[in-house]
Amino acid sequence: MLIDFFFSLKDAKIPVTIKEFLTLLEAMQQEVIAPSMDDFYYLSRLTLVKDEAHFDKFDRAFAQYFKGINAAFETGTGIPMDWLIKRMERELSAEQKAQLEKFGYDKLMERLNELLKEQKERHEGGSKWIGTGGTSPFGNGGTNPEGIRIGGAGGNRTAVKVWEQRAYKDYDADRELGTRNIKVALRRLRKFARQGAEDEFALDATIRATASNAGYLDIKMQPERKNKIKVLMLLDVGGSMDDHIERTEELFSAAKTEFKNMEFFYFHNCVYDYLWKNNRRRTAERFPTWDILRKYPADTKLIFVGDATMSPYEVLAPGGSVEYNNEEAGAEWLARFCHAFPKFTWLNPEPEGVWQYRQSISVIRQIMNNRMFPLTIDGLERAMRLLSK
């Protein structure tokens, strides 16, 4: 059975190997998990998948191969499909929903096993049996603060147990990211070096020195390895970027964690003659753009973050800013940044499919030498790969 499972993972383009498969079999032989489908899922993912980027593919392949196997059915009793055909839905008021009882997970599973033995026919619109609609915690299409969804699609998203629910949806390359996913992609842009005081134990050097010293211990120390990449991130804020606040915050949070040598500044729509670091004090604490261009070394990696969606005049014309009368066009400042920092890129949270319909995006892409990438896993990885060259 597991041999076919192994090949189904290969068909899903997951780079599993024979060695990893044998590790899974050995773990099963040693009975390191209980006889549970959930435990087997986590064990097989742990042993077979070595890259978090493939978790979503694994979830889909696992669900497809073991389709229909559910921890809820471990009693061996099946539920006929005609019990789960949705024919009606009850609309409950907020007061009625608040009165529904929460069972708790263990009690839910016990009660489900009891119903599997007792129920003899299809049911809908009720509060007790496995069925559709109503307020029963078992089935689908109904309303309950905690339930087990069986068959059908989710609606109220209150189920506490659902087989085939994918915990890693966002790992698809064309989907938006979460903070953890972004960190995985940003790690492509790392270059470690040992710098600073010698405060870390050097195992290999100690072994060599001890061996050369006729076995007498000779402890060696070394500086800690640190990511020496320097990053300058310029973030568009306000206006149309309000639609992308969540993703931009996730990117910013992940970048702050991954890049210890990172500086950031804000701009609105396009870069002009000043930037700022605190949006509440944007009119009082301004940083001249010329100072920023001169302050940071040329090997700094420059990352623009913005939807590049605005009037083309805001990029191409002096005085085009919507906030004040800028003396020089935004395009001039963008070109200066690209010249000052040869390793640059632009991350755009707008879907790549709409870029061709936004004139300002086309203008900025041209200025950026087409180094604009979508804010997806694939886009981030391509951008980090470009910056790391």
C-alpha positions in Angstrom: 0.0 0.0 0.0 2.7 2.5 0.9 4.7 1.8 -2.2 1.8 3.2 -4.3 1.7 6.1 -1.8 5.4 6.8 -2.5 4.8 6.9 -6.2 1.7 9.2 -5.8 4.0 11.7 -4.1 6.5 11.4 -6.9 3.6 12.1 -9.4 2.8 15.2 -7.4 6.3 16.5 -8.1 7.4 16.1 -4.5 11.2 15.2 -4.4 10.9 12.2 -2.1 13.7 9.6 -2.1 14.0 5.9 -1.5 16.1 6.6 1.7 13.3 8.8 3.1 10.7 6.2 2.2 12.7 3.5 4.0 13.0 5.8 7.1 9.2 6.0 7.1 8.9 2.2 6.9 11.4 1.7 9.7 9.5 4.2 11.9 6.3 2.2 11.2 8.0 -1.0 12.1 9.3 0.4 15.4 5.7 1.6 16.1 6.8 5.1 17.0 3.2 6.4 16.5 -0.2 5.2 17.5 -2.5 3.5 14.9 -4.0 6.8 13.9 -4.4 8.4 10.5 -3.5 11.8 12.0 -0.3 10.5 13.5 0.6 8.8 10.2 0.1 12.0 8.3 2.5 13.9 10.5 5.0 11.1 10.6 5.0 10.7 6.8 5.3 14.4 6.2 8.2 14.6 8.7 10.1 11.8 7.0 9.3 12.4 3.4 9.1 16.2 2.9 12.3 18.1 3.6 11.2 21.5 2.2 8.3 23.5 3.6 7.5 24.8 0.1 6.2 21.3 -0.7 3.8 21.0 2.3 0.8 22.1 0.2 1.6 19.5 -2.6 2.0 16.8 0.1 -1.4 17.7 1.7 -3.2 17.4 -1.7 -1.4 14.2 -2.6 -2.1 12.7 0.8 -5.7 13.6 0.7 -6.1 12.2 -2.8 -4.4 8.9 -2.0 -6.2 8.3 1.3 -9.5 9.8 0.1 -12.4 8.9 2.3 -10.3 7.8 5.3 -11.3 10.0 8.3 -10.3 9.8 11.9 -14.0 10.2 12.6 -14.7 6.8 11.0 -12.1 4.8 13.0 -15.0 2.8 14.5 -15.3 1.1 11.2 -18.9 2.3 10.6 -19.5 4.1 7.3 -22.0 6.9 6.7 -24.2 6.6 3.6 -23.8 9.4 1.2 -27.6 10.1 1.0 -27.5 11.1 4.7 -25.2 14.0 3.7 -27.1 15.4 0.7 -27.9 19.0 1.5 -31.5 19.9 0.9 -32.2 22.7 3.3 -30.4 25.2 5.6 -31.7 26.8 8.7 -31.1 30.5 9.2 -30.5 31.2 12.9 -30.6 34.5 14.7 -27.5 35.7 16.7 -29.4 34.9 19.9 -30.2 31.3 18.8 -26.5 30.7 17.8 -25.3 31.9 21.2 -27.5 29.3 22.9 -26.0 26.4 21.1 -23.9 24.1 23.2 -20.2 23.7 22.8 -19.2 20.0 23.4 -15.4 20.2 23.4 -13.3 17.9 21.2 -13.2 14.7 23.3 -16.9 14.8 24.0 -17.6 15.5 20.3 -15.7 12.4 19.3 -17.5 10.2 21.9 -20.9 11.5 20.8 -20.1 10.9 17.2 -19.2 7.3 17.9 -22.5 6.8 19.8 -24.5 8.2 16.9 -22.7 6.0 14.3 -24.1 3.0 16.2 -27.5 4.4 16.9 -28.6 6.3 13.7 -30.5 4.2 11.2 -31.6 6.7 8.6 -30.9 10.0 6.9 -31.7 13.2 8.8 -31.8 16.9 8.0 -32.6 20.1 9.8 -32.3 18.7 13.3 -30.1 19.1 16.4 -29.1 15.6 17.2 -28.3 13.2 14.3 -25.6 13.2 11.6 -27.1 15.1 8.7 -27.4 18.4 6.9 -28.7 21.8 8.0 -30.0 22.4 11.5 -27.9 22.7 14.6 -26.4 19.3 15.0 -22.6 19.3 15.5 -22.2 16.4 13.0 -22.6 16.6 9.2 -22.5 19.6 7.0 -24.4 22.7 6.0 -25.7 23.5 9.5 -24.9 25.9 12.3 -23.0 24.9 15.5 -20.2 26.7 17.3 -18.1 23.5 17.4 -18.7 20.5 15.2 -17.3 17.8 13.0 -17.8 18.4 9.3 -18.6 15.2 7.4 -19.1 15.3 3.7 -19.8 18.5 1.7 -18.2 21.8 1.8 -17.8 24.1 4.8 -20.0 27.1 5.4 -19.8 28.7 8.8 -16.1 27.6 9.4 -16.7 26.5 12.9 -15.8 22.8 12.5 -13.1 21.5 14.9 -12.4 18.4 12.9 -12.4 18.2 9.1 -10.6 15.6 7.0 -8.8 17.0 4.0 -8.5 20.5 5.6 -5.2 21.7 4.3 -3.1 23.5 6.9 -0.6 24.8 4.5 -2.7 26.3 1.7 -0.5 29.4 1.2 2.5 27.4 0.0 1.2 27.4 -3.5 3.6 29.5 -5.6 0.9 31.8 -6.9 -0.8 32.5 -3.6 -0.3 35.4 -1.1 2.0 34.7 1.8 2.0 34.5 5.5 4.9 35.7 7.6 6.4 32.2 8.1 6.2 31.5 4.3 7.9 34.8 3.5 10.8 34.0 5.8 11.4 30.8 3.9 11.6 32.7 0.6 13.7 35.6 2.1 16.4 33.1 3.3 17.7 32.8 -0.2 19.2 36.2 0.3 21.8 35.3 2.9 25.5 35.5 3.1 27.1 34.4 6.3 30.4 35.6 7.7 32.2 35.4 11.0 32.7 38.8 12.3 33.3 40.4 15.7 34.7 39.1 19.0 35.6 35.4 19.3 32.8 34.3 21.6 31.6 31.0 20.0 33.2 27.5 20.6 34.9 26.2 17.4 34.5 22.5 17.5 36.4 21.5 14.3 39.3 23.8 15.1 39.4 22.5 18.7 39.6 18.9 17.5 42.4 19.7 15.0 44.4 21.7 17.6 43.9 19.0 20.3 45.1 16.3 17.9 48.2 18.3 16.9 48.9 18.9 20.6 49.3 15.2 21.4 45.8 14.9 22.9 46.0 17.8 25.3 42.9 19.8 25.1 43.4 23.1 23.1 40.1 25.0 23.0 39.6 27.3 20.0 37.0 30.1 19.8 35.6 31.9 16.8 33.2 34.8 16.0 29.6 34.0 15.6 28.3 33.5 12.1 26.1 36.4 11.1 24.2 37.3 7.9 26.2 40.3 6.6 23.7 41.2 3.9 22.6 44.9 4.1 19.1 45.7 3.0 17.3 49.0 2.4 13.5 48.6 2.1 11.4 51.5 0.8 7.6 50.9 1.4 4.7 52.6 -0.2 2.0 53.5 2.3 -1.5 54.9 2.1 -4.0 55.3 -0.7 -4.4 52.2 -2.8 -1.8 50.4 -0.6 -4.5 50.2 2.1 -5.8 47.2 0.3 -2.5 45.4 0.9 -1.8 46.3 4.5 -1.9 42.7 5.8 0.5 41.3 3.2 2.9 44.3 3.5 3.0 44.0 7.3 3.8 40.3 6.9 6.6 41.0 4.5 7.9 43.8 6.7 7.8 41.6 9.9 9.6 38.7 8.2 12.2 40.9 6.7 13.0 42.5 10.1 13.5 39.1 11.5 15.7 37.7 8.7 17.8 40.8 7.9 19.5 42.2 11.0 21.2 44.9 8.9 18.0 46.4 7.4 16.9 50.0 7.2 13.5 51.1 6.0 11.7 54.2 4.9 8.2 55.1 3.8 7.0 57.0 0.7 3.6 57.6 -0.8 2.9 56.4 -4.4 6.4 57.3 -5.7 9.7 58.4 -4.3 10.4 62.1 -4.3 12.8 64.4 -2.4 12.1 63.2 1.1 11.1 60.0 2.9 10.0 59.2 6.5 10.2 56.4 9.1 7.1 57.3 11.3 3.8 57.8 9.5 2.3 59.7 12.5 5.2 62.2 12.2 5.6 62.2 8.5 5.3 66.0 8.2 7.6 66.7 11.2 10.4 64.1 10.8 11.5 63.9 7.2 14.7 62.4 5.8 16.1 64.1 2.6 16.3 61.5 -0.1 19.8 62.8 -1.1 21.0 61.9 2.4 19.7 58.3 2.1 21.3 57.9 -1.3 24.7 58.9 0.1 24.5 57.2 3.4 24.3 53.6 2.5 27.1 51.6 0.6 26.6 50.5 -3.0 26.5 46.8 -2.0 23.2 47.4 -0.1 20.3 45.4 -1.5 17.4 47.8 -2.4 13.8 46.5 -2.2 10.9 48.7 -3.2 7.5 47.5 -1.9 4.4 49.1 -3.5 1.5 48.5 -5.9 2.9 51.1 -8.4 -0.7 52.1 -9.0 -1.2 55.9 -9.5 -1.5 58.5 -12.2 1.4 58.3 -14.7 2.0 62.1 -14.0 3.0 61.2 -10.4 6.0 59.3 -11.9 6.8 61.3 -15.0 6.0 65.0 -14.2 7.5 67.6 -11.8 4.7 68.6 -9.5 3.0 65.3 -10.1 2.8 64.4 -6.4 -0.7 64.3 -5.0 0.5 65.8 -1.7 2.9 68.7 -2.7 4.6 70.4 -5.5 7.7 68.3 -6.1 10.5 70.0 -8.1 11.7 66.8 -9.8 9.7 63.9 -11.3 9.5 60.7 -9.3 11.2 58.9 -12.3 14.3 60.9 -11.7 14.5 59.7 -8.1 13.8 56.1 -9.0 16.6 56.2 -11.5 19.0 57.6 -8.9 18.2 54.8 -6.5 18.7 52.2 -9.2 22.1 53.8 -10.0 23.2 54.1 -6.4 22.3 50.5 -5.5 22.9 48.1 -8.5 21.2 45.2 -6.7 17.5 46.3 -6.6 14.1 44.9 -7.1 10.4 46.0 -6.7 7.8 43.7 -5.0 4.2 44.4 -6.1 1.3 43.0 -4.0 -1.1 43.6 -7.0 -1.8 40.4 -9.0 0.6 40.0 -11.9 -2.3 39.6 -14.3 -3.5 43.2 -13.9 -0.1 44.8 -14.4 -0.6 45.2 -18.2 -3.7 47.3 -17.6 -2.0 49.9 -15.3 0.0 52.5 -17.2 2.0 53.6 -14.1 3.1 50.0 -13.5 4.4 49.7 -17.0 6.3 53.0 -16.5 7.9 51.9 -13.3 8.7 48.4 -14.6 10.6 50.1 -17.5 12.5 52.3 -15.0 13.3 49.3 -12.9 14.6 47.3 -15.9 11.7 44.8 -15.5 12.9 43.9 -12.0 9.4 43.9 -10.6 8.0 40.7 -9.0 4.6 39.8 -7.5 4.4 39.3 -3.7 4.0 35.5 -4.0 6.3 32.7 -3.0 7.5 32.3 -6.6 7.8 36.1 -7.0 9.8 36.4 -3.8 12.1 33.6 -4.6 12.8 35.1 -8.1 13.5 38.5 -6.5 15.8 37.1 -3.9 17.6 35.0 -6.5 18.2 38.1 -8.5 19.5 40.1 -5.5 21.9 37.3 -4.5 23.7 37.1 -7.8 
